[in-house]
Amino acid sequence: MTEHAEIIPLPAVDWGGGDVRDVTLLQLRTPEGITGLGSAYAGANRVREALALYRQNPRALHRCDAQMTIAMSAIDIALWDIRGKAEDLPVSELLGGRKHDRVVAYATVDLPMTAAKAGDAFEQILRSVVDRGFRAIKLCIEDFGRRDGSMSDKAWDRFEARLLQFARKITGKDIQLMLDTYGSDPAWTGDFDWALRTARILEELDYLWFEEPLAPRAFGDFARLTGQTRIAIAGAEDFVLPGDFENLASLKAVDIMQPDCTRVGGLTQMQVIRNLAGQNGLHVIPHGWNTAVGLAADLQYQSTVSGDEYCMVEFWSDKTITDLLVDNPFALDNEGMITVPAGAGLGVALNDEFLLRGSG
């Protein structure tokens, strides 16, 4: 049982379109003085409630409703960090054994919808990401798939195809590209036929995956799309409870499931989801739009993947990534990869000067 906890609100994360989400850091300390870091996509009060419930009944850690599960994620991650330090092992060794010392980092980049002309804002932004050393880039193109009546569907198809072709021309063939259309947006209207046509274009351009082309709970259409395309279909970043991942896996509705360790109940539940994926021939790539602590957990988790193709983590440049930890351990090397921290636990330490501490 933990002796002391510090609950630290972090700057909210803007997912775009006015979707701003609270993020909280948790530091637990055992009676023996071992500390563990965790984080969750939840407000400080919710994490405080989760901690009180856990202390009252530790079995509640993975037996909660969705909102409490999100908050419990911080506790679970911190407990893995503590266990690793207590056993003097990286968390990856506790999760099945490290198979990779480095993991590919992919950037998620917001791009304007332009006419795909040389030198325009689309090209400038994308080239700047390549110049930063990324060798894998996920495109989020403003209003892609969100069509108005200004053109026919065929004209829109050609317009969107030109942007996808333009991106491939800019990056060349040596950089992996992915497309995210954020079908979990409540206003999303893209249907199966649009998704299938777009998937065909992505196949021709050798994109690695197509993310959230449909509304999250369109399980049947997801399964049809996955069954009819060669490009990997990805999704599930907004799912929290095991039942949704079980449905996706049993239907083989996606090729890649994207749980967020700071939402689904921490690394323990990430292992459960990976087992579900493996039993159904699917892959897991964590959704990483979270904090440096979440990224450290993702790196430990992904370093245990057997193959290379989907051994990736999502990286975004924000002060909760670059400034939260001592010495910023997430610098890209010359191959666009991040070295997995080698120390015990998560292998990272909090930068005490980053912000004033909260209390729990």
C-alpha positions as CSV (number, residue, x, y, z in Angstrom):
1,M,0.0,0.0,0.0
2,T,1.2,3.5,-0.8
3,E,2.0,5.9,2.1
4,H,1.8,9.3,0.3
5,A,0.5,10.7,-3.0
6,E,1.0,13.9,-4.8
7,I,-1.7,14.8,-7.4
8,I,-0.5,17.4,-9.9
9,P,-2.8,19.0,-12.4
10,L,-1.1,19.5,-15.8
11,P,-2.0,21.9,-18.6
12,A,-5.1,20.6,-20.4
13,V,-4.5,18.9,-23.8
14,D,-6.3,20.3,-26.9
15,W,-7.4,17.6,-29.2
16,G,-8.6,20.1,-31.7
17,G,-12.1,21.4,-32.5
18,G,-12.7,22.7,-29.0
19,D,-12.1,19.2,-27.5
20,V,-9.9,20.1,-24.4
21,R,-9.2,17.4,-21.9
22,D,-7.9,17.5,-18.4
23,V,-4.6,15.7,-17.6
24,T,-3.3,14.9,-14.1
25,L,0.1,13.6,-12.9
26,L,0.2,11.3,-9.9
27,Q,3.3,10.5,-7.8
28,L,2.9,7.7,-5.2
29,R,5.4,6.9,-2.5
30,T,5.6,3.6,-0.6
31,P,6.5,3.3,3.2
32,E,9.9,2.2,2.0
33,G,10.4,5.5,0.1
34,I,10.0,4.1,-3.5
35,T,8.2,6.6,-5.7
36,G,6.1,5.8,-8.8
37,L,4.8,8.1,-11.5
38,G,1.5,7.8,-13.4
39,S,-0.8,10.0,-15.4
40,A,-4.4,10.0,-16.5
41,Y,-6.7,11.9,-18.9
42,A,-8.8,13.0,-15.9
43,G,-9.0,16.0,-13.6
44,A,-7.3,16.2,-10.3
45,N,-10.5,15.7,-8.3
46,R,-11.4,12.6,-10.2
47,V,-7.9,11.1,-9.6
48,R,-8.3,12.0,-5.9
49,E,-11.6,10.1,-5.9
50,A,-10.0,7.1,-7.6
51,L,-7.1,7.1,-5.1
52,A,-9.5,7.1,-2.2
53,L,-11.5,4.3,-3.7
54,Y,-8.3,2.3,-4.4
55,R,-7.1,2.7,-0.9
56,Q,-10.4,1.6,0.5
57,N,-10.5,-1.4,-1.9
58,P,-7.5,-2.2,-4.1
59,R,-9.6,-4.6,-6.2
60,A,-11.5,-1.6,-7.5
61,L,-8.5,-0.7,-9.6
62,H,-9.8,-2.5,-12.6
63,R,-13.5,-2.8,-11.7
64,C,-14.9,0.6,-12.4
65,D,-17.1,2.5,-14.8
66,A,-15.5,4.3,-17.7
67,Q,-14.8,7.7,-16.0
68,M,-13.3,6.1,-12.9
69,T,-11.3,3.7,-15.1
70,I,-9.6,6.6,-16.8
71,A,-8.6,8.1,-13.4
72,M,-7.4,4.7,-12.2
73,S,-4.9,4.6,-15.1
74,A,-2.6,7.0,-13.2
75,I,-2.6,4.6,-10.2
76,D,-1.9,1.5,-12.3
77,I,1.0,3.1,-14.2
78,A,2.5,4.4,-10.9
79,L,2.3,1.0,-9.4
80,W,4.2,-0.6,-12.3
81,D,6.8,2.1,-11.9
82,I,7.1,1.2,-8.2
83,R,7.2,-2.5,-8.8
84,G,10.0,-2.0,-11.4
85,K,12.1,0.0,-9.0
86,A,11.5,-2.4,-6.2
87,E,12.7,-5.3,-8.3
88,D,15.4,-3.1,-10.0
89,L,14.0,-3.9,-13.5
90,P,12.6,-1.8,-16.3
91,V,8.9,-2.1,-16.6
92,S,9.4,-3.7,-20.1
93,E,11.0,-6.8,-18.4
94,L,8.0,-7.1,-16.2
95,L,5.7,-6.9,-19.2
96,G,7.3,-9.9,-20.9
97,G,10.8,-8.9,-21.8
98,R,12.4,-6.1,-23.8
99,K,12.9,-6.9,-27.5
100,H,13.8,-3.4,-28.7
101,D,16.1,-0.8,-27.3
102,R,14.7,1.8,-29.6
103,V,11.2,2.5,-30.9
104,V,10.1,4.4,-34.0
105,A,8.4,7.7,-33.1
106,Y,5.7,9.0,-35.4
107,A,4.6,12.6,-35.5
108,T,1.0,13.6,-35.7
109,V,0.8,16.8,-37.8
110,D,-2.2,19.1,-38.5
111,L,-2.3,20.2,-42.1
112,P,-4.4,22.7,-43.9
113,M,-6.5,21.6,-46.8
114,T,-4.9,23.4,-49.8
115,A,-4.9,23.1,-53.5
116,A,-1.7,21.0,-53.3
117,K,0.6,23.5,-55.0
118,A,4.4,23.6,-54.5
119,G,5.4,25.9,-51.6
120,D,2.0,26.2,-50.1
121,A,1.3,25.9,-46.3
122,F,0.7,22.2,-46.6
123,E,4.1,21.6,-48.0
124,Q,5.9,24.0,-45.7
125,I,4.5,22.3,-42.6
126,L,5.0,18.8,-43.7
127,R,8.6,19.5,-44.8
128,S,9.3,21.1,-41.4
129,V,8.3,17.8,-39.7
130,V,10.6,15.8,-42.0
131,D,13.4,18.3,-41.3
132,R,13.0,17.6,-37.5
133,G,14.0,14.0,-38.1
134,F,10.8,12.1,-38.2
135,R,10.6,9.0,-40.4
136,A,7.0,8.3,-39.7
137,I,4.2,10.9,-40.0
138,K,0.5,10.8,-39.4
139,L,-1.5,13.3,-41.4
140,C,-4.5,15.1,-39.9
141,I,-5.8,17.2,-42.8
142,E,-8.3,20.0,-41.9
143,D,-11.8,19.1,-43.0
144,F,-10.6,16.0,-44.9
145,G,-13.7,13.8,-45.6
146,R,-16.0,16.6,-44.3
147,R,-17.6,17.7,-47.5
148,D,-19.9,20.5,-48.3
149,G,-22.0,21.0,-51.4
150,S,-19.4,23.1,-53.3
151,M,-18.3,20.1,-55.4
152,S,-19.6,16.7,-56.5
153,D,-18.4,13.6,-54.7
154,K,-16.2,12.7,-57.7
155,A,-14.6,16.2,-57.6
156,W,-14.1,15.9,-53.9
157,D,-12.5,12.4,-54.4
158,R,-10.0,13.9,-56.9
159,F,-9.3,16.9,-54.6
160,E,-8.6,14.7,-51.6
161,A,-6.5,12.2,-53.7
162,R,-4.3,15.1,-54.9
163,L,-3.5,16.0,-51.3
164,L,-2.6,12.5,-50.4
165,Q,-0.4,12.2,-53.5
166,F,1.1,15.6,-52.7
167,A,2.1,14.4,-49.2
168,R,3.8,11.3,-50.7
169,K,5.7,13.4,-53.2
170,I,6.9,15.8,-50.5
171,T,8.1,13.0,-48.2
172,G,9.3,10.5,-50.7
173,K,9.0,6.7,-50.3
174,D,11.4,6.3,-47.4
175,I,9.1,7.9,-44.9
176,Q,6.0,6.1,-43.5
177,L,2.8,8.0,-43.9
178,M,-0.6,7.4,-42.2
179,L,-3.9,9.2,-42.4
180,D,-6.2,10.1,-39.5
181,T,-9.6,11.4,-40.3
182,Y,-10.8,11.4,-36.7
183,G,-14.1,9.6,-37.3
184,S,-14.8,9.9,-33.5
185,D,-15.7,13.5,-34.1
186,P,-19.4,13.7,-33.1
187,A,-20.0,15.6,-36.4
188,W,-18.3,13.0,-38.6
189,T,-20.4,12.0,-41.6
190,G,-18.0,9.9,-43.7
191,D,-19.6,6.6,-44.7
192,F,-18.4,3.2,-45.8
193,D,-18.3,4.0,-49.5
194,W,-16.2,7.1,-48.9
195,A,-13.9,5.1,-46.6
196,L,-13.4,2.3,-49.1
197,R,-12.6,4.7,-52.0
198,T,-10.1,6.6,-49.8
199,A,-8.5,3.3,-48.7
200,R,-7.9,2.3,-52.3
201,I,-6.0,5.6,-52.9
202,L,-4.0,5.1,-49.7
203,E,-3.1,1.5,-50.8
204,E,-1.7,2.8,-54.1
205,L,0.4,5.4,-52.3
206,D,1.8,2.9,-49.8
207,Y,0.4,4.5,-46.7
208,L,0.9,2.4,-43.6
209,W,-2.6,2.8,-42.0
210,F,-5.9,4.6,-42.3
211,E,-7.1,5.8,-38.9
212,E,-10.7,6.3,-37.7
213,P,-12.3,6.4,-41.2
214,L,-15.7,5.7,-39.6
215,A,-17.7,6.5,-36.5
216,P,-16.2,4.5,-33.6
217,R,-19.1,2.2,-33.0
218,A,-19.8,1.4,-36.7
219,F,-18.4,-2.1,-35.9
220,G,-20.0,-3.7,-38.9
221,D,-18.8,-1.2,-41.4
222,F,-15.3,-1.3,-39.8
223,A,-15.2,-5.1,-40.2
224,R,-16.3,-4.8,-43.9
225,L,-13.7,-2.2,-44.6
226,T,-10.9,-4.1,-42.9
227,G,-11.9,-7.2,-44.8
228,Q,-11.9,-5.5,-48.2
229,T,-8.7,-3.4,-48.1
230,R,-5.0,-4.1,-48.0
231,I,-4.1,-1.0,-46.0
232,A,-4.2,-1.5,-42.2
233,I,-7.3,0.0,-40.6
234,A,-6.8,1.6,-37.1
235,G,-9.1,2.9,-34.4
236,A,-10.4,2.7,-30.8
237,E,-8.5,5.6,-29.3
238,D,-11.6,6.8,-27.5
239,F,-12.6,3.4,-26.1
240,V,-12.0,2.8,-22.4
241,L,-13.8,-0.4,-21.2
242,P,-12.7,-3.9,-22.1
243,G,-16.0,-4.8,-23.8
244,D,-15.4,-2.4,-26.7
245,F,-12.0,-3.9,-27.4
246,E,-13.4,-7.4,-27.1
247,N,-16.0,-6.5,-29.8
248,L,-13.4,-5.0,-32.1
249,A,-11.1,-8.0,-31.7
250,S,-13.7,-10.7,-32.1
251,L,-15.1,-9.0,-35.2
252,K,-11.6,-8.3,-36.5
253,A,-13.1,-4.8,-37.2
254,V,-9.6,-3.2,-37.3
255,D,-6.1,-4.3,-37.9
256,I,-4.6,-2.0,-35.3
257,M,-6.2,-1.1,-32.0
258,Q,-5.1,2.1,-30.4
259,P,-5.8,2.1,-26.7
260,D,-4.4,4.9,-24.5
261,C,-2.7,3.7,-21.4
262,T,-3.7,6.9,-19.5
263,R,-7.4,6.1,-20.3
264,V,-8.0,2.4,-20.3
265,G,-6.7,1.6,-16.8
266,G,-3.0,1.7,-17.3
267,L,-0.5,-0.9,-18.4
268,T,-2.3,-3.8,-16.8
269,Q,-5.3,-3.2,-19.1
270,M,-2.9,-2.5,-22.0
271,Q,-1.7,-6.1,-21.5
272,V,-5.2,-7.4,-21.6
273,I,-5.9,-5.6,-24.8
274,R,-2.7,-6.9,-26.4
275,N,-3.7,-10.4,-25.5
276,L,-7.1,-9.9,-27.1
277,A,-5.4,-8.5,-30.2
278,G,-2.9,-11.4,-30.4
279,Q,-5.7,-14.0,-30.1
280,N,-7.4,-12.4,-33.2
281,G,-4.3,-11.6,-35.3
282,L,-4.5,-7.9,-34.6
283,H,-1.9,-5.4,-33.6
284,V,-1.7,-2.7,-30.9
285,I,-0.1,0.7,-31.3
286,P,-0.8,3.0,-28.3
287,H,-2.6,6.3,-28.7
288,G,0.0,8.6,-27.3
289,W,-1.5,12.1,-27.2
290,N,-0.8,12.3,-23.5
291,T,2.1,13.2,-21.1
292,A,5.8,12.4,-20.9
293,V,4.8,9.8,-18.2
294,G,2.3,8.2,-20.6
295,L,5.0,8.2,-23.4
296,A,7.5,6.5,-21.0
297,A,4.9,3.8,-20.3
298,D,4.2,3.5,-24.1
299,L,7.9,3.0,-24.8
300,Q,8.3,0.3,-22.1
301,Y,5.2,-1.4,-23.5
302,Q,6.1,-1.2,-27.2
303,S,9.7,-2.4,-26.6
304,T,8.2,-5.8,-25.8
305,V,6.7,-6.2,-29.3
306,S,8.1,-9.1,-31.3
307,G,8.0,-7.6,-34.8
308,D,9.3,-4.4,-36.2
309,E,6.5,-3.1,-38.5
310,Y,4.2,-1.8,-35.8
311,C,6.8,-1.1,-33.0
312,M,5.9,2.5,-32.8
313,V,4.9,5.3,-30.4
314,E,3.1,8.6,-31.1
315,F,5.1,11.7,-30.3
316,W,4.0,15.3,-30.1
317,S,6.0,18.3,-29.1
318,D,4.5,19.9,-26.0
319,K,5.9,21.1,-22.7
320,T,4.2,18.1,-20.9
321,I,6.4,15.9,-23.1
322,T,9.6,17.9,-23.5
323,D,9.8,19.7,-20.0
324,L,8.1,17.4,-17.6
325,L,11.0,15.0,-17.0
326,V,14.7,15.4,-16.1
327,D,16.9,15.8,-19.1
328,N,14.1,15.2,-21.7
329,P,14.9,11.6,-22.5
330,F,12.9,11.5,-25.7
331,A,15.2,13.0,-28.3
332,L,15.0,11.5,-31.8
333,D,18.1,9.8,-33.1
334,N,19.2,10.0,-36.7
335,E,16.8,7.3,-37.7
336,G,13.7,8.9,-36.2
337,M,13.7,6.6,-33.2
338,I,13.6,7.1,-29.4
339,T,15.8,5.1,-27.1
340,V,13.7,3.3,-24.4
341,P,14.7,4.4,-20.9
342,A,17.0,1.7,-19.4
343,G,16.5,2.5,-15.7
344,A,14.3,0.7,-13.2
345,G,10.6,1.2,-13.5
346,L,9.6,3.6,-16.2
347,G,13.2,4.8,-16.2
348,V,12.3,8.5,-15.9
349,A,12.3,11.1,-13.2
350,L,10.1,14.1,-12.7
351,N,11.6,17.6,-13.3
352,D,10.6,19.3,-10.0
353,E,11.0,22.7,-11.5
354,F,8.5,22.2,-14.2
355,L,5.6,23.4,-12.2
356,L,4.4,23.9,-8.6
357,R,3.3,20.6,-7.0
358,G,-0.3,19.8,-6.1
359,S,-1.2,17.7,-3.1
360,G,-3.2,14.6,-2.6
